């Protein structure tokens, strides 16, 4: 779906169903060394709660912000009994990684990207037995109006006649040029430019009440493109001569690598794409309709971009026609 001067990036949120809901009294996050003491049993899901924009770095109090909606990429608390020491969790048939355990044997997982809309099943399997619950999922979209510098949130209804309705609060992002989503759907990154330089706005897609501006980070070089890996937690911020890579394992709090110098062959690039593994950067060059491939695999302490290929995407074309490029999902 295309919009004039806009980019649409799809995510999902889930309204708690029969097992959902929000409330106070969060259990503490369990230290991993205490997990062997959890008793085995027959899994039974009592309730499911979203955790909002909570940051969990270690065992201790769980300071969650639940609004009863579960966004893709958001951490989710599954409470009940009989989950055992090594439960396997699926959401709508997609495996969900167990991130933490809580006092009482609760499970904290991250909702997988691409979870489909509708009433979907959450299951916990342990010792060959399974407990299940249902939640209702809805699609959520982000629309960036680059002309006015406004980020809109929309709800997209499914069924035979898809619909789009405004949702959440518009965010004003002056000088916005482009937007990409993190590989887990927890955050969006918006490239902004003005006379002061370039910067990247970090949008918390999982925030209670709808997406909100979480942080803004200035860049050390000018940039023309953002490129996010489809599966790996990597964001590339690309300029004509330099590239900055962010480790987005925690999407709202990315860790930057030092700036790396691009090879001379990429000096006139206009657009960029990152392969699903997050290690190969493709750059488009209008003159000659060239595609330059650069290895951006991080070393121990730095990223040293290395030219690995160059080709003409339109060898018979005399005019500069190449405007963009993307990697296939495979």
GULOSE-950422 format. One record per residue: x, y negated, z negated of N, C-alpha, C in turn; residue in three letters. Coordinates in pm, whole numbers, plus 50000, padded with zeros to 5 digits. Atoms other than C-alpha are relative to their C-alpha. Example, Ala and Ser with C-alpha at 12.3 -4.5 7.8 and 13.67 -1.06 7.14 Angstrom:
# residues 2
500895011950000512305045049220500904988050000ALA/499185011950006513675010649286499234989149927SER/
This chain:
# residues 330
500865011850000500005000050000500894987650000UNK/499165011849986501504966650106499234987549964UNK/500585012950033500844931649980500894989150058UNK/499235011249950501904898750134500814994149884UNK/499095005250102504934886449936499895007649868UNK/500164992350124504394914649688500535014050017UNK/499524986250002505704948749590499185007649898UNK/500804991950092503594976049431500825011649950UNK/499334988750062505165000649187499005006849909UNK/501064993150072502855027249047500535006949876UNK/499754992150119502845041248696498685005949956UNK/501234994350052500245057948478499864996449854UNK/500195000450144498675053148140498875009549967UNK/501014990350040496515077147945499244995049880UNK/500825003150116493635069747716499795012749921UNK/500104988150084493585093547423498615006150010UNK/501274993049989490875119847467499655006349867UNK/500454993350120489575145247220501105001449897UNK/498904998550095493045148947068500694986949977UNK/499285012650007493995112347099499524991149889UNK/500415009850100493485080946902501214993549937UNK/498915007050064495565056746701499664998049854UNK/500215001850142496035050646334501314997349932UNK/498805003050074498475041546065500535012849937UNK/499444988750070500665064245855500825009050090UNK/499144992349911503435075646085500945008949919UNK/499054991350069505525105745978501434995850031UNK/498605003449978509285101245944500615009150105UNK/499264992149901511625112946220500945009449925UNK/499234989750069513325145246113501445000350049UNK/498604998049961517105149746110500115013550070UNK/499884987249927518055176846366500475011549913UNK/499504989250086519835196246090498905006549918UNK/501114994650079516465201345919499045008650083UNK/500924992749913514755217346221500005015149972UNK/500054985650028515855253146136499075003849886UNK/500894997150111513665250345826498534999950036UNK/501415000349958510445246246028499485014350014UNK/500604986749994508145276245998499365002650136UNK/500674995949877506905295546300498515002249972UNK/501434997750018503195300446360499294999950132UNK/500815001049879500365297546609499714985350027UNK/500155014449976500375262846775498554995350000UNK/501325006450001497375240746704500204984950002UNK/499855014449986497205204546824498854993149927UNK/501035007250076495365182146576499704986550062UNK/500215012849933495885148446748501254996150077UNK/498935005149915498005130247005499994984849991UNK/499935014650012499225094446956501164994550083UNK/498915006849930501235070647173500814992149899UNK/499095006850093504225053547013500404986150046UNK/499695013649955504355021147214501464998550038UNK/498625003249962507795005247249500995003949892UNK/499144996250111509345023146953501395004150049UNK/498624995949973513135027346954500405010049892UNK/499584989750095514355059646792501465003150025UNK/498584997449984518095061046741500545010149902UNK/499574990650104518305082946435498805004149915UNK/501064995650090516275101146171499644988949904UNK/500455010350094514195079545940498604995650031UNK/501375005049978511025058345945499674998650148UNK/500495001449863508965058446264499144987550006UNK/500695013049992507955022446339499334998650136UNK/500664999349870505495028246621499004988650019UNK/501005010049962503125004546806498975006850089UNK/500994992749923500125024846915498834991050040UNK/501215007149957497315009847123498975009650058UNK/500944990049950495575042347214500175003150147UNK/499714997449859496995041647569501385006650008UNK/498734993049984499805064647687500544997150139UNK/499435003149870501975050847967501065010250036UNK/498934991449952504285071748180501324994249952UNK/498745004550054507725070248023499924996749853UNK/500185003250142506255062747680500215012549915UNK/499884989050094507085084347380498635003049941UNK/501304994950041504185105347257500195009149880UNK/499934991650118503635121146914498865010150002UNK/500974989150006501895155046910500045005649859UNK/500074995350138500735164546561499115012249991UNK/500774987850020499375197446437500765009649913UNK/499344989950080500735229946302500445011650087UNK/499564987849932502555261546406500854997750123UNK/499235002949880504825244646661501365007050001UNK/498754992750004507905263446542501234991450023UNK/498715007149989511575254546590500294995250141UNK/499675003449860511765253846973498755000550087UNK/501235000049920508365245047121500264995350143UNK/499985004649861507825240647495498724992150025UNK/501145008849981505555211647589499794997450148UNK/500355003849864503745205447917498864989949996UNK/501065009849984501625175648019499555000650146UNK/500544998149865499395182148321500875009550081UNK/499194989949932501585212148403501454996150022UNK/498635004649983504795191648397500745001449867UNK/499234998850124507505200148142500334986449942UNK/499675012350071508005172847882501095003249898UNK/498874997350088511345171847704499694996149856UNK/500165003050142511175174047324501174991449956UNK/498945009450038513115143547201500325000649851UNK/499825000150144512585144346824498925008649936UNK/501024993850083510725163046552499734990949881UNK/500365008550113508885146446266499655008749879UNK/500404992950121508115155945908498645006550021UNK/501234992649977505395182145908500015007950128UNK/499864992049878506645197246234499484993750125UNK/500495006949880505295170946476501054999550110UNK/499124999949883506775167646825499924986450069UNK/499935012449922507925135847006500545003450138UNK/499604997549861508085138847385499844987250080UNK/500205011149908508285114847678499085004650112UNK/500964996349895505395115147925500735000050135UNK/499254999149875506835127348260499484990450107UNK/500385008549886506835103848559499225008250101UNK/500794993149899504225113048818498855008249945UNK/501144992850057501695127648574498714995450069UNK/501175004249922498435127948775498884994449915UNK/501135006250069495305108548686498905010149971UNK/501144991750034492155123148534500155006349863UNK/499934992850127491455145348236501025011250014UNK/498884990849985494665164948185500315007149870UNK/499734991650115495875192147953501414997749946UNK/498724999850070498675189247698500095013449929UNK/499864986950064499995222847582501325000849926UNK/498814997050078502485233847318500095015249987UNK/499824985650005503855269047345501155003449907UNK/498984995650094505815286647070499765014749967UNK/500074985750034506575323447005498935007350082UNK/500934993349911504435333647302498554996049983UNK/501375004650022501325315247176499894985250038UNK/500175013549945499835282747299498844992749934UNK/501065008950043497835253447166499804989350105UNK/500305009549892496075228847399499104988849953UNK/500905011450022494335195047402499874992550133UNK/500255007649878492965171347667500194985049975UNK/499975014650000493715134547742499534995150135UNK/500465006049874492255111448009501084990650052UNK/498935007949939494795095948247499444990450105UNK/500365009849897494435064548461501274994450063UNK/498825005549931496765048948716500144985149970UNK/499675013950027498485016048646500994995250104UNK/499095005449900500224993748899500584986649960UNK/499385013050016502624964548893500144993650137UNK/499945007249872502354938849172500804987249980UNK/499155011950012505114912949208499724990450115UNK/500225010649902504104881149389501264991550001UNK/498725007049995507514867849494499854985350039UNK/500205013949960506064835849640499724991049881UNK/500375008050117504584823849311500755004049873UNK/499254995550117506834843249074499095005249890UNK/500944994550098504014862348902499965015250013UNK/500134985550002503914898848799498615003549948UNK/501364996150035500374912848795499975014849958UNK/500284986150037499144944748627498615003450050UNK/501304995849949496314963848793499745014449959UNK/500434986350024494334995148712499445005450130UNK/500414994049873493815018449006499135012049971UNK/500944989150022490745040548996500105010250112UNK/499934989449900490695074049174498645003750053UNK/501274995449945487935094749328499914997750149UNK/500225001449856486405092349674500214985750048UNK/499845014149964486515054249671500974993449902UNK/499025006150091489755042149511499734985249980UNK/500245014050032489495008549339501214994149929UNK/498945007150069491884982349206499364988649921UNK/500545010550086491014959948912501124994049916UNK/498995006850082493064934148722500015005949860UNK/499844994750136494414946248386501174993049935UNK/498885006050071496694932448118500114985150024UNK/499745014349987498234897748124501084997550104UNK/499005003549900500084881948417501274994849932UNK/498715004850050503794875548357500604990550102UNK/499375009849910505464844648504501515002150000UNK/498584997149984508934852448638500534991350113UNK/499525009249898510374822448819501195005450077UNK/498904995749915512644829949111500045015050025UNK/500034985449980511554866549128500145003450147UNK/499744996249861512804883749442499655014450032UNK/500284985849973512404921249407499815007349868UNK/500294992250120511354948449163500185014850028UNK/499924985449993512124985149099499615005749863UNK/500344993150124511035010648836501165008849955UNK/499024990550051513305030748609499585014150038UNK/500294986349957513545067948686498965006849912UNK/501004993850088511325076348385498714992049992UNK/501215008049998508745049048448499784991549876UNK/500175007550125509325032748107500234985050018UNK/499685014249982510594999648247500034996550148UNK/499815005549866510594977848557501084989449991UNK/498935009949996513494955648660499734990250114UNK/500315010449902512944922648839501234991250019UNK/498875008649966515744903849016499504985750016UNK/500365014149994515494866148962501224991850040UNK/498925008649954517564838749125499594985449993UNK/500185014549993517914801149087501384993550001UNK/498735007149991520594774349081500985003949889UNK/499134995950110521944788248752500695013250026UNK/499444986949971522694822048903498915010650008UNK/500934988949991521084856248919499905007149865UNK/500244992850125519584876448636498975011050026UNK/500974989049989517484907748578499094999649879UNK/501004999350106514274907248376499625014549978UNK/500374986450036513514939548192498574999849949UNK/501424999850034509774946648177499685013249932UNK/500414988250074508484970847915498635004450052UNK/501244995249941505854990648106499125006849895UNK/500744992350101504845010147793499514991649884UNK/500345008750113504154979847571498515000749967UNK/501415000450038500904979447372499294988050062UNK/500745010849938498284958947555500414997250143UNK/499575002049862500094961547889501444995750010UNK/498605003549981503524954448038500344986049950UNK/499575012950050505504925947881501504998550024UNK/498575002849985508884909147921500735004249874UNK/499264994950114511324927447696501344992649983UNK/498685006450008514664910947783500344994350136UNK/499465005449875516454890048046501524999649988UNK/498544999250005520114895948129500634992850119UNK/499305006749890522314872348333501025009450062UNK/499024991849928524554887848597501314992450017UNK/498685006049982528254881748650500324997550147UNK/499815002449857527844880349028498654998150065UNK/501215001649922525264870949287499545013750050UNK/500554987249957522934899249393498904997750102UNK/501095000949901520624905449688499015011549985UNK/500884988450008519124939249591500115007049866UNK/500014990350109518124962349310499695013650063UNK/500254986549950518264999849375499995009549880UNK/500124990750111517045025949126499955014250053UNK/500054985949963517615063249146498645005749966UNK/501314994050021514475084149174500005009749882UNK/499964989850105515635111048929501044997349891UNK/498945002450098518815099248755499804986449933UNK/500165012850070518885071248492501064989950041UNK/499005009249945520855047148712499314988750076UNK/500445011649923520165011948840501224993350059UNK/498915007249933522434994949095499534985950032UNK/500275014149972522494956949114501054995750101UNK/499085000849887524034949349451500114985950054UNK/499715012649934525674918149591500765002450128UNK/499284998549873527574911349911501415005449980UNK/498634995550024530944919149750500155008849877UNK/499894992750126530214935149411498715007349967UNK/501164992450046527914959949242500155002449850UNK/500044996850142526904964748879499055011749981UNK/500854988550032525574998248758499564999449855UNK/500534998850135523335001948455499615014549975UNK/500484987150047522835034248266498654997549934UNK/501355002850048519065034548209499395011949926UNK/500504988750078518805065647990498984995349898UNK/501035006650079516985042547750499614987750080UNK/500315009449893515185022148012499894985549955UNK/500185013750047514374991547799501294994149944UNK/498725004450056517924989647663501145005850082UNK/498984994149914520194997847960501414996049959UNK/498595002650030523965000347917500744997150130UNK/499345003549875526014982248185501425005550011UNK/498614997049968529204994748348500674987150044UNK/499315011949947531884969148440499714998150149UNK/500245003249859531404951648774501025007050088UNK/499114993349906532844971049068500014992650134UNK/499865006649870534154956849399499615009650112UNK/500414992049886532454969849712501075000050108UNK/499045000049889534564980250014499694989150100UNK/500175010949903535084954250286498905002950101UNK/501014996349900532784973450521498594996649956UNK/501335002950053529834965050294499784985249974UNK/500045014250036530504927650275498764992750051UNK/501155007249942527544917450495498685007249974UNK/501214992250024524944940950345498844991149958UNK/501215007550031521354929350302499035007649911UNK/500894991650079519454958550147500785011949947UNK/499314988750061520414987949928499015010649957UNK/500774988750052519115022249831500955009449927UNK/499194991050081520375047149572499435014050013UNK/500494986449982520165084649625499465005549869UNK/500654994950121518165106249379500965003949889UNK/499044996350104521345117149196500654987849935UNK/499445012250056522355080849135501474998150026UNK/498555000849975525855085149283500364994650138UNK/499715004449863525525074749649499144987850033UNK/500665012549967524665039249752500004998150151UNK/500125002949857523375031850103499734985250017UNK/500125014449977523704996150234499704997550147UNK/500345003449862522104981450545500694987150041UNK/499345011749943523974956750766499314996850132UNK/500815003549884521894938251025500825000350129UNK/499185000449879524724932251273500445014150037UNK/499684986649955525084964051474499105010649940UNK/500934990650064522264979851268500745011349929UNK/499124990550066524854996751050499465004249863UNK/500244994950134524375018550743501345004349941UNK/498754996850069527305020450500499695008149876UNK/500204991250115527495048450243501194998649905UNK/498965002750099529425041549922499795009049878UNK/500034991850120530235065649640500154990749879UNK/499955008550119529445048049309500005008549873UNK/499934991150115530075077249078500904993949892UNK/499175006350104531295062748743501175008949959UNK/498874992950057534735072248614499894999949849UNK/500024999850145535725074348250499704986449940UNK/500175013350057535775036748198499434989750098UNK/500425009949901534715019948523499365006750120UNK/500554995749872532885022748852500894994550110UNK/499135004249890535205021949154499355004350132UNK/500704996349877533055021149470500975004550109UNK/499134994249898534505042049754499215002750127UNK/500664997949871533515041650123500065014850038UNK/500034986049958532385076250236499395002050137UNK/500584998449868530605069350563499454987150056UNK/500565011649932529425044050820499455004550133UNK/500614995849875527035048551111499044989450048UNK/500995008949942524685030151342498645006849996UNK/501344994150008521025036551264499244998650131UNK/500665002449871519915022351601501094997250104UNK/498835002149914522875027751837499694993450134UNK/500335005649869520995016952149499454985749990UNK/500605013250018519574984752001501064989150008UNK/499075011349987521264951952094499744989449895UNK/500375010250098519414930551842500085005649859UNK/500004995450139519694932251461498585003149952UNK/501374995850033516544952151380499905006749863UNK/500034992550126517524970951063499704990649885UNK/500445008850110515714955750764500005007049864UNK/500054993150128515594982850497500285014850019UNK/499724985749993516355018950411499675006549867UNK/500324992350119515405046050162500545014250015UNK/499644985949999516635080750065498755008449993UNK/501084990350016514315110350109500075005849859UNK/500054994950136513205126249782500935011949976UNK/499134988350015515315157349852501464996950030UNK/
